[in-house]
Amino acid sequence: MRIYHIINSLKFGGAERLVVDLCTEFSQTDSDEIHLLLLDNIDSSLKKEVEHNKKIKIEQIPTKSLYDIRIPFFISKIVADADIIHLHLFPTLYWGVLYKILFFFRKQKVIFTEHSTENNRRTKSYLKKIERFIYSKLDYIICISESTKNNLSKHLGNDFKVEMEVINNGINLSKFYTAEIHSRSAYNLSEKDFILIQIASFRAAKDQSTLIRSLALLPPNIKAIFVGDGPELEKCKKMAKENKLQERTFFLGNQSNVAQLIKMSDVVVVSSHYEGFGIVAVEGMACQKPVVASNVPGLSEVVGEYGILFEKGKEENLAEIIEKLFNNVDFYRQTSERCFKRSASFSIEKIANQYRKIYNKL
């Protein structure tokens, strides 16, 4: 079976991580030919990871813009022999559907994974009919959580006909189980420090500012590492400086050694305003760390009663939870153990098998 995954790019993000892990898992069998088609040639550690796997054929659309109207025709030249075309994210969704309409005679099956509970398109009433039309041309829709499915179903209407199924995200658990612990001294941190880590792109929806504000309410040996890049980065650095937290906040940019950094830390914080799933929460759990996450759809499904949920945007609530983990050894241990047990539900092998069943029945 020839499977083509198409995505905007392999920049730092949960959807991109899932695509790479899925491609890697499927590439291990001789029965499948795995292709990964990118609309944007952004260099990243994820892209390098794929390039090192000779069983995955990575290809690039020859354009400099995600909104180049020629994209469906570029796609057509690459995916002519595809059995399954698997789309991820916007605007790849729109371009992939437009390709299917223009080249309908190829009779290829096109599926889409919905990665988010919210997006800007859903706030614009004039896009409602366009959205319904685009989604209606898909052969199958996979949602990464029940919340994602519920929100998409509400957006598209009760009479929407295309079949949807929930398949949670998965990760390579062994990679996190066996990861080595980075030396804290390499980051000017000591064994006496209690380290929080947040791994996310710096966008408003990821809300790093709540963690920074909570840090100002906590003892001085509680420090925070931020992994990621994006438009809100400088704003967050400025906030840390204004709160005199320069010695307690560490902005590392995008990193390929996420598992090692989590192992080095004490608590994983995910303070997003919304998440389709929250793959970083699972990565934290797999490293046997307590995960503290905002109580929003998607994240609450993953973390639930295993980790600890706090009210979105409330730094006092977050600080209270972190301080309890810092002061109460038994509470910390019990939370870590629950999180680690929970991580076993999200193996990439299990998730890939669920995807394979869908591919086979289309």
N, C-alpha and C positions, 0 to 999 in steps of 0.2 A: 504494500500500500504506500502510495506517495502522498505524504502529508506536508502541506505548506503552512507554516505559521507566519502571519503577517502582522507586524507591529510598528508603531511610529519609530522607535529607536530602542536601544538597550541602555538608556540612561538609568540612574539609580532609582529603583522603585519596586514595589511589591509585584505589580503585574509583570514587569520585565524579569524579575527573579523567577516567577512561576513559569514563564515561557521557556527560559533557559533550562530550568530543572526538568520540565516536561520533555523538551527536545532531547536532553541528555538521557533521560530514562528510556524514551522510545528508541534512541539510537543504539541501545544495547542489544536489540534484537535484529536478526538478519532479515526478518520478514517486512520491515518497514524502511522506507527511504525518507529521511527527515530533511526538510529544507526550512531555512529561516530567512524571511525577506524583510528588510528594513527600509523604511521610507526616508530615514535620516541617518547619516553616517557619523553620529556622535561617538567619539572614542570613549570607552569606559572599561572598567575591570570586567564587567559582565560580557562585553563584546570580546575581549581578549580570551575569556574563559571558553566561549564558543569556538573561537578560532583555533584553539588548541585541540579541540575535538574534531578529528578528521572525518568522523562519521556524520557530522552535521554540515550540510552545505549552506553556507551563509552567503546571501546575495543582497545587493544594494540597488535601490531605485536611482537612476541617474538624474536626480533633481536636487535643487538647493532649498526647496520650500515644501512644507507639508500640505500646502494648499495649491499646488501646481495642478491645473486641470488636465494635464496629460497623464497623471498617475495611473488611471485605469488602463490606459494603453500600454504603459510601461509594465504594469502587472501582467497584462495579457501575453507579453512576449516571454515572460519567465515561467508562468504557472500553467502553460498549455497542457502539460502531462499530469497535472494534479488529480488525485482522487478526492482528497479532502482539502479544502481551503479553510483555515482556522484564523479568524480575525480577532484582534485585541485592540482596545482603546479607540478613541476618536482623535483624528479624523479617519484613521484606517477603516473603521466601520463603514463610513459613507463611501469611501473610494472602493472598498471591496464589494459592496452591494452594487455600486454603479458598474463595476467590472462585470458582475454576474448578469446584470440586465443587458449590457451591451453584447456580451458573449454568451447569451443564453443557450445557444446551440451546442455548447460544450457539455452541458448537462452535469456540471460539477456540483458537488455538495458544499455549501458554504455555511459554516457555523460561527458563532460569536460568543466569546466569554465576556459577560458583564462584570466589571471589576469594582464598581462603585455604587453606593446607595444614593448618591446625589451627583449632579453636575449642573453647570450653568445652562445647558440647553433646556433642561426641564423647567427652568424658571421663566422661559419665554413662551408665551401662549401662541405666538405666531408660528412657532416651530412644531407645534403639537401634531399637525397633520403630516408634516414632512417626516417627523420621527416615527409615527405609526407606519408610514409607507416604507421607510428604510428597514425597520425591524421586520415588517411583514414579508420581505423578500428573502429572509434567512430561512435555512432549512432546520435549524435548531439553535436554541439559546441556552447557554450554561451560565448560571449565576453562582457566585462564590460563597454566598450565605443566604439563609432564609430572608434576612432583612433586605438583601440586594434584590431577591426575587419579588418580594412583596412590594417594594418601592417601584420596581420596573413595571410590575403588573398594574399597579395603580396609575402609573404614568401612561401606559398604553391602553388601558381600559379593560373592562371585564370581558368584552367580546373579542379580545385579541386571540388569534387562532394558533400561532406558531408555538410548538411545544417548548416548555422551559423545564430545566432540571437543575437542582442544586448540587454542585460538587465543590466542597470546600477546597481551599488552597492546601498545598502540601509542601514539605521541604525534605531535603536529604538529611534525615535525622542523624545518621552516623557521622556526618560531617561536623555536626554540633556536639554530639555525644563525645567524640574523640578529640575535639579541638584542644590544642595546647593553650595554656594561659600566658598571655603577654606579661612581660616584666613591667611592673608599675613605675619603676625608676626611669624607664624610657620616656615616660610622660610627666616626669617630675611629681609623681604621686608616691605616697608611702603606704605601708601595710596598715597604718593606723587610720587612713582615710576611708570613709564610707562613700563608695562611688555609685552615682546614678548614671545611667546611660540612656540617651534617646537617639534613635536611628531613624531619620526621616528627611525627606527633602524639605528645604526651608520655604514652605508656602504657608499662607495664612491658615489653611485648613488643618495643618499639622500642629499648630499652636505651641511652639517651643517656649513662647513667652510665659505661659502659665508655669512651666517648670522653673524658669528663671526667677519669677516672682516668688515662688514657693521656697526657692533656695535662700532667699533673703530672710526667711522666717525660721531657718534651721541652723543648728550649731555649725561653727566654722570648719570643722573637719568633715562635713558632708559636702561633697563636690560633684560636679556634673560634667559628663562628656557628651558632646553633640557631634554626631556623625551625619554628614549630608551637606548639600549645597543648595542654593536657590535664591530667589529674589528677596526673601525676608532675612537673609543671613546678617547683613550689615545692621539692620534694625535690631536684631537680637544681640549682636555684639555691643551695640550702643546701650541697650537696656542693661546688660550685664555691667558695663562700665559705670553707668549712672547709679546703679545700686551697689557700687564698690565690690563687685564680685569677680574682678579680673583674675584674682588668684584662685578662684574656686570654679571657674568655667573654662572648658577646653573645647575649642571648635576645631575639629580635625578634618573637615571637608569630607569628600567621598573616600571610602576606604574599601579595600577588597578583603581585609582580614576581620570581618564583622564577628565571626564566631569567637575568635581569640579575644577581641575587645569585650564582648559580652562576658566571657569566662573571667576576665580580669575585673569586671565590675561586680557590684553587689545587688543592684536593683535595676530592672528594665522599666522605663516609663514610656507609655504611649498616650499622649494627651490630645489626640486628634479631635477635631470637631465632628468629623464623620469618617468612617472607614467601611469599605465593602466587606473587609475581612480582618486585616491586621496581621500580616505575615510576620512582622517583627515580634509580635507577642508570642507566636509559636516558637520562633528562634530563641527568645529568652527562656521560655519554658524548657526547651530541649537542652539548654545549658544549665538547667536546674537553678534558675534564678527566680525570685518573686517578680511577678509582672503586675504593675500598677497601671491601670488604663482608665480612660474616661468612659463613663457609662453611656455609650451611644450605640445605636444599632450596628451590627457587624462585630464590633469589638466585644460587646457584652455577650454575644453568642460564643465567642472563642474563649474569653477569659472567665466569664460567669462566676461560679462559686469557687473556682480553682485559684485564680489570682485575686486581686482586690480592685474594685471599681470605685471611682470618685466622680463627683459631679463636674461635668464639663466646664472648664474655665475657672474653677474655684481653687485658687492657690492655697487657701487656708485648709481646705479639705485634703488636698494632695499632701501638704506639709505635715498634717496630722498623721496620715498613714505612713509616710516615710519615717517620721520620728518614732512611731511605734515599732516599725521594722528594725530601726537602728537600736532601740533600747531593749527590745524584748527578743531574746535569743530563741526561745521556744516558738514564738509567733513567726519569726523569720524562717525557722527550720520547717515548721508545718506548712507554711505557704509555699516554700521551695519544693517540698515533696509533692504537694498537690499539683503544682504547675508541671513538674517533671512527668508525673503520671499522665496528665492531660495531653502532653506533647505527642504521645504514642498514637493518638487518633489521627494525626496529620502527616503520615509518611507519604512521600512522593510516589512510592511504589503502589500504594493503595489508590491514590488519586489517579495515577496514570492508567491503572486497570479500569477505573470507572470511565475515563475518557475513551479508552479503547473500545469498550462496549458500545458507546455511542457511535464512534466511527464505523464499527462493524455493522450496525443496524441501519445506517443511512443508505 
